[in-house]
Amino acid sequence: MAEKYGIPDYKKMYPDASEEVIAELRRTERKIRYQEHDLKVNGYEIKQEERKVIKIPGREDSLERLVGMNKQFVNGQPSVEEEVFHKIMCEQLHRAFRMLEKEEQDLIYRLYFKKQSEREAAYQLGISQNAINKRRHKILGKLRKNINYFL
């Protein structure tokens, strides 16, 4: 039989569970029910001096009501698959980056993370901009090769 307020009888459901586990299940169930109630039910605020009652709407809303109010939803969010693919590719890129020599890592860091131009990097390193460009292309080729190695 279910307990008071619709909380399941965890003793019957899990006869081998310890008292601590049962107590935690009850506490968690009560917390969930409280949060569900808090989200669904409207609240009221009474302002004595103004003699007003202000309705505070619940925070849960239905899709039908939001569509009826012409609320717009973001369509451009990436799918779960796209996010997972992006995360995997970033991990592969970081592994490939760690395989580069220190000087190569420094140049990529300057150009892509600090957003320095080739000319700025060349000036700071004391070499020509053309040399920076050639090194960048060589390093990017190495990165591609290393990433394909991991895939």
C-alpha positions as CSV (number, residue, x, y, z in Angstrom):
1,M,0.0,0.0,0.0
2,A,1.2,3.5,-0.8
3,E,2.2,5.7,2.0
4,K,0.6,9.0,3.0
5,Y,0.6,11.7,0.3
6,G,1.3,9.2,-2.5
7,I,4.8,8.5,-1.5
8,P,5.6,4.8,-2.5
9,D,6.2,2.2,0.1
10,Y,9.9,1.7,-0.5
11,K,10.1,-1.0,2.1
12,K,7.9,-3.2,0.0
13,M,9.6,-2.2,-3.2
14,Y,13.1,-2.8,-1.9
15,P,12.9,-5.3,1.0
16,D,16.7,-5.8,1.1
17,A,17.5,-2.1,1.2
18,S,18.9,-0.6,4.5
19,E,17.0,2.0,6.5
20,E,19.4,4.7,5.3
21,V,18.6,3.9,1.7
22,I,14.9,3.9,2.4
23,A,15.1,7.2,4.3
24,E,17.0,8.8,1.4
25,L,14.5,7.5,-1.2
26,R,11.6,9.0,0.9
27,R,13.5,12.3,1.3
28,T,14.3,12.5,-2.4
29,E,10.6,11.7,-3.3
30,R,9.3,14.4,-1.0
31,K,11.8,16.9,-2.6
32,I,10.8,16.0,-6.1
33,R,7.1,16.3,-5.2
34,Y,7.7,19.7,-3.6
35,Q,9.6,21.0,-6.7
36,E,6.8,19.7,-9.0
37,H,4.2,21.5,-6.9
38,D,6.3,24.7,-6.8
39,L,6.7,24.8,-10.6
40,K,3.0,24.0,-11.3
41,V,1.0,25.9,-8.8
42,N,0.3,29.6,-9.0
43,G,1.3,31.7,-6.0
44,Y,-0.2,34.9,-4.5
45,E,1.3,37.9,-2.8
46,I,-0.8,40.1,-0.6
47,K,0.1,43.7,-0.3
48,Q,-1.6,45.0,2.8
49,E,-1.0,48.7,2.4
50,E,-2.3,48.8,-1.2
51,R,-5.1,46.3,-0.5
52,K,-4.1,44.2,-3.5
53,V,-3.6,40.5,-4.2
54,I,-1.1,39.8,-6.9
55,K,-1.1,36.5,-8.7
56,I,2.3,35.0,-9.3
57,P,2.0,32.5,-12.1
58,G,3.6,29.0,-11.9
59,R,6.8,28.5,-13.8
60,E,5.6,25.5,-15.8
61,D,4.0,26.3,-19.1
62,S,2.5,24.3,-21.9
63,L,3.8,24.2,-25.5
64,E,0.3,24.9,-26.8
65,R,-0.1,28.1,-24.7
66,L,3.4,29.3,-25.7
67,V,2.6,28.7,-29.4
68,G,-0.7,30.5,-29.0
69,M,1.2,33.5,-27.6
70,N,3.5,33.4,-30.7
71,K,6.6,32.6,-28.6
72,Q,9.5,31.8,-30.8
73,F,11.8,28.9,-30.2
74,V,15.5,28.7,-31.3
75,N,15.8,26.3,-34.2
76,G,19.6,26.7,-34.7
77,Q,20.6,24.6,-31.7
78,P,23.0,21.7,-32.5
79,S,21.8,18.2,-32.2
80,V,23.2,15.8,-29.6
81,E,25.1,14.0,-32.4
82,E,26.6,17.2,-33.6
83,E,27.7,18.1,-30.1
84,V,29.2,14.7,-29.5
85,F,31.0,14.8,-32.8
86,H,32.4,18.3,-32.0
87,K,33.6,17.2,-28.6
88,I,35.4,14.1,-30.1
89,M,37.0,16.3,-32.8
90,C,38.2,18.8,-30.1
91,E,39.8,15.9,-28.1
92,Q,41.5,14.6,-31.2
93,L,42.8,18.1,-32.0
94,H,44.2,18.5,-28.5
95,R,46.0,15.2,-28.7
96,A,47.4,16.1,-32.1
97,F,48.4,19.5,-30.8
98,R,50.3,17.9,-27.9
99,M,52.3,15.9,-30.4
100,L,53.8,19.1,-32.0
101,E,57.1,20.5,-30.9
102,K,57.1,23.4,-28.5
103,E,58.0,26.0,-31.2
104,E,55.2,24.7,-33.4
105,Q,52.7,24.8,-30.5
106,D,53.8,28.4,-29.7
107,L,53.2,29.5,-33.3
108,I,49.7,27.9,-33.5
109,Y,48.9,29.4,-30.1
110,R,50.0,32.9,-31.3
111,L,48.0,32.7,-34.6
112,Y,44.8,31.0,-33.5
113,F,44.4,31.5,-29.8
114,K,45.9,35.0,-29.3
115,K,44.7,36.0,-32.8
116,Q,48.0,37.5,-33.8
117,S,48.5,38.2,-37.5
118,E,51.3,36.5,-39.3
119,R,53.0,39.9,-39.5
120,E,52.8,40.4,-35.7
121,A,54.1,36.9,-35.0
122,A,56.9,37.4,-37.5
123,Y,58.0,40.7,-35.9
124,Q,58.0,39.2,-32.3
125,L,59.9,36.1,-33.4
126,G,62.3,38.1,-35.5
127,I,61.7,36.2,-38.8
128,S,59.8,37.1,-42.1
129,Q,56.1,36.9,-42.5
130,N,56.7,34.5,-45.4
131,A,58.6,32.1,-43.1
132,I,55.7,32.3,-40.6
133,N,53.2,31.4,-43.4
134,K,55.3,28.5,-44.6
135,R,55.6,27.2,-41.0
136,R,51.9,27.6,-40.4
137,H,51.0,25.5,-43.5
138,K,53.6,22.8,-42.5
139,I,52.2,22.7,-38.9
140,L,48.6,22.5,-40.1
141,G,49.5,19.6,-42.4
142,K,51.1,17.9,-39.4
143,L,48.0,18.4,-37.3
144,R,45.8,16.9,-40.1
145,K,48.1,13.9,-40.3
146,N,48.1,13.4,-36.5
147,I,44.3,13.8,-36.3
148,N,43.8,11.2,-39.1
149,Y,46.2,8.9,-37.1
150,F,43.9,9.0,-34.1
151,L,40.8,8.4,-36.2
